[in-house]
Amino acid sequence: MSLNNAPWYVKLGLFGMKTRKTAMMFMWISATAGIALTLYFNDFLMLLFLLAAVWYWNSIKWIDANDGW
């Protein structure tokens, strides 16, 4: 995967990830943790996990649309 032409948010969001499977795993873990912790603790800070999941999703979509994995 080449991130040379990627925007900063894609480079930062996928830093150290080599495959789409790894990025999807991080996205789903973040989404699950965000939902579970928000429901259990009812804490606004836990929504950061959901924001991370959205960030991963947007980064994955950008890579898919541009140069692939």
C-alpha positions in Angstrom: 0.0 0.0 0.0 1.4 3.4 -1.0 0.4 6.4 1.1 2.5 8.9 -0.9 -0.5 10.8 -2.3 -2.8 10.2 0.6 -4.2 13.1 2.7 -2.8 13.5 6.2 -5.8 11.9 7.9 -5.4 8.7 5.9 -1.6 8.6 6.6 -2.2 9.1 10.3 -5.3 6.8 10.5 -3.6 3.9 8.8 -0.1 4.4 10.2 1.6 1.0 10.6 -1.2 -1.0 9.0 -0.3 -3.2 6.1 -3.6 -4.8 5.1 -7.2 -3.9 4.7 -8.1 -6.7 7.1 -6.1 -5.1 9.9 -7.7 -1.7 9.3 -11.2 -3.2 9.3 -10.4 -5.1 12.5 -9.3 -1.8 14.2 -12.5 -0.1 12.9 -14.8 -2.8 14.2 -13.0 -3.0 17.6 -13.3 0.8 18.0 -17.0 0.8 17.0 -17.9 -2.1 19.3 -15.9 -0.6 22.2 -17.5 2.8 21.7 -21.0 1.5 21.6 -20.5 -0.8 24.6 -18.7 1.7 26.8 -21.1 4.5 25.9 -24.1 2.4 26.9 -22.5 0.9 30.0 -20.8 4.1 31.4 -22.9 6.7 29.6 -19.7 8.8 29.3 -19.1 11.4 26.5 -15.4 10.5 26.4 -16.3 7.0 25.2 -17.7 8.5 22.0 -14.0 9.0 21.0 -14.0 5.3 20.1 -16.8 5.9 17.7 -15.0 8.9 16.2 -11.9 6.6 15.7 -14.1 4.1 14.0 -15.4 6.7 11.6 -11.8 7.9 11.0 -10.7 4.3 10.1 -13.8 3.9 7.9 -13.0 7.1 5.9 -9.4 6.2 5.6 -10.2 2.7 4.3 -12.7 4.2 1.8 -10.1 6.6 0.5 -7.5 3.8 0.0 -10.1 1.7 -1.7 -11.1 4.5 -4.1 -7.6 5.5 -5.0 -4.9 3.0 -5.1 -6.1 -0.1 -3.2 -4.2 -2.3 -0.9 
